[in-house]
């Protein structure tokens, strides 16, 4: 029928538009829904093609380099979290604390340092409450970007 053909054509056009038009939404939309723009998957897929001699890497395997677009997005995303929540998020990730045994030793628990969500008094995250201010987030972001630049991995 003529109507069915028209409907199929319309749905096909809508499908093509929805899957190929990332610019319909801005970065704030993706931050709000807790996602990232689909163009980032395209960036990683392109990097995988460039860096994989054997053809078995996926876009998830290529975090050794990053685009300025991705870097800027992640900074924006991190700045959206309020300072108290940033602190609590870092506090929960005790295994990344400088004083955690995971960060100090590679041969298991040594009986000292942060462990299983409990921090030692010397740890920055020992207090129940705290803040990680925007300036600290921006400074850490600059350090990460500088590391990518030194490895010529920021494009």
C-alpha positions as CSV (number, residue, x, y, z in Angstrom):
1,X,0.0,0.0,0.0
2,X,1.0,3.6,-0.6
3,X,0.6,4.6,3.1
4,X,2.8,1.7,4.3
5,X,5.5,2.7,1.9
6,X,5.3,6.3,3.0
7,X,5.4,5.3,6.7
8,X,8.4,3.0,6.1
9,X,10.2,5.8,4.3
10,X,9.4,8.2,7.1
11,X,10.6,5.8,9.8
12,X,13.8,5.2,7.9
13,X,14.5,8.9,7.6
14,X,13.8,9.4,11.3
15,X,16.0,6.4,12.2
16,X,18.9,7.7,10.1
17,X,18.5,11.2,11.6
18,X,18.5,9.9,15.2
19,X,21.5,7.7,14.8
20,X,23.7,10.1,12.8
21,X,22.8,13.5,14.2
22,X,24.8,13.9,17.4
23,X,24.6,17.7,17.2
24,X,20.9,17.6,18.1
25,X,22.0,17.6,21.8
26,X,24.7,19.7,23.4
27,X,27.2,18.5,26.0
28,X,25.0,19.7,28.8
29,X,22.3,17.2,27.8
30,X,24.7,14.3,27.9
31,X,26.1,15.5,31.3
32,X,22.6,15.7,32.6
33,X,21.7,12.1,31.6
34,X,25.1,10.8,32.9
35,X,26.4,9.8,29.5
36,X,28.8,11.1,26.9
37,X,28.2,12.2,23.3
38,X,28.2,9.3,20.8
39,X,31.0,11.1,18.8
40,X,33.4,10.0,21.5
41,X,32.8,6.4,20.6
42,X,33.7,7.4,17.0
43,X,36.9,9.0,18.2
44,X,37.9,5.9,20.1
45,X,37.0,3.7,17.1
46,X,39.2,5.8,14.9
47,X,42.1,5.6,17.4
48,X,41.7,1.8,17.6
49,X,42.1,1.6,13.9
50,X,45.2,3.6,14.0
51,X,46.9,2.0,17.0
52,X,46.0,-1.7,16.5
53,X,48.2,-3.6,14.1
54,X,46.2,-6.8,14.6
55,X,42.7,-5.5,14.3
56,X,41.4,-6.8,17.6
57,X,41.1,-3.6,19.7
58,X,37.7,-2.0,20.4
59,X,37.0,1.6,21.1
60,X,37.1,0.7,24.8
61,X,40.7,-0.2,24.6
62,X,42.1,3.1,23.4
63,X,42.3,5.4,26.4
64,X,46.0,6.0,25.9
65,X,45.2,9.2,24.0
66,X,42.3,11.7,24.0
67,X,41.0,14.6,22.0
68,X,40.7,18.1,23.3
69,X,36.9,17.8,22.8
70,X,36.8,14.8,25.1
71,X,39.1,16.4,27.7
72,X,37.0,19.6,27.8
73,X,33.8,17.5,28.2
74,X,35.2,15.5,31.1
75,X,36.2,18.7,32.9
76,X,32.7,20.1,32.4
77,X,31.3,16.9,33.7
78,X,33.5,16.9,36.8
79,X,32.7,20.5,37.6
80,X,29.0,19.7,37.6
81,X,29.4,17.6,40.8
82,X,29.3,19.7,43.9
83,X,32.4,19.9,46.1
84,X,30.9,17.8,49.0
85,X,29.8,15.0,46.6
86,X,33.3,15.0,45.0
87,X,34.8,14.5,48.4
88,X,32.4,11.7,49.3
89,X,33.1,10.0,45.9
90,X,36.9,10.2,46.5
91,X,36.4,9.0,50.1
92,X,34.6,5.9,48.9
93,X,37.4,5.0,46.5
94,X,39.8,4.3,49.3
95,X,42.0,2.1,47.1
96,X,43.1,5.2,45.2
97,X,44.1,7.2,48.4
98,X,47.8,7.9,48.6
99,X,47.8,6.3,52.0
100,X,46.0,3.1,50.9
101,X,48.0,-0.1,50.8
102,X,46.9,-0.5,47.2
103,X,48.8,2.6,46.1
104,X,51.9,2.0,48.3
105,X,52.5,-1.7,47.7
106,X,52.0,-4.3,45.0
107,X,52.3,-7.3,47.3
108,X,49.1,-7.2,49.3
109,X,47.9,-5.7,52.5
110,X,50.7,-4.7,54.9
111,X,48.5,-3.9,57.9
112,X,48.8,-0.1,57.4
113,X,47.0,2.6,55.5
114,X,43.4,2.9,54.2
115,X,41.7,-0.4,53.7
116,X,38.1,-1.5,53.0
117,X,36.6,2.0,53.2
118,X,38.3,2.9,56.5
119,X,40.9,5.7,56.3
120,X,43.8,6.3,58.6
121,X,44.0,9.7,60.5
122,X,46.9,10.8,58.1
123,X,44.6,10.4,55.1
124,X,43.1,13.4,53.5
125,X,39.7,11.6,53.4
126,X,39.7,10.6,57.1
127,X,37.1,13.2,58.0
128,X,33.5,12.2,57.6
129,X,32.8,15.4,55.6
130,X,35.0,17.6,53.3
131,X,35.1,19.4,50.0
132,X,37.1,19.2,46.8
133,X,36.8,22.7,45.3
134,X,36.6,23.6,41.6
135,X,40.1,25.0,41.6
136,X,41.5,21.6,42.7
137,X,39.5,19.8,39.9
138,X,40.8,22.3,37.3
139,X,44.4,21.9,38.6
140,X,44.1,18.1,38.4
141,X,42.6,18.4,34.9
142,X,45.5,20.5,33.8
143,X,48.0,18.0,35.2
144,X,46.3,15.1,33.3
145,X,46.2,17.2,30.1
146,X,49.9,18.0,30.5
147,X,50.6,14.2,30.8
148,X,48.8,13.6,27.6
149,X,50.7,16.4,25.9
150,X,54.1,15.1,27.1
151,X,53.2,11.7,25.5
152,X,51.9,13.6,22.4
153,X,48.5,11.9,23.0
154,X,46.2,15.0,23.1
155,X,44.8,15.9,19.7
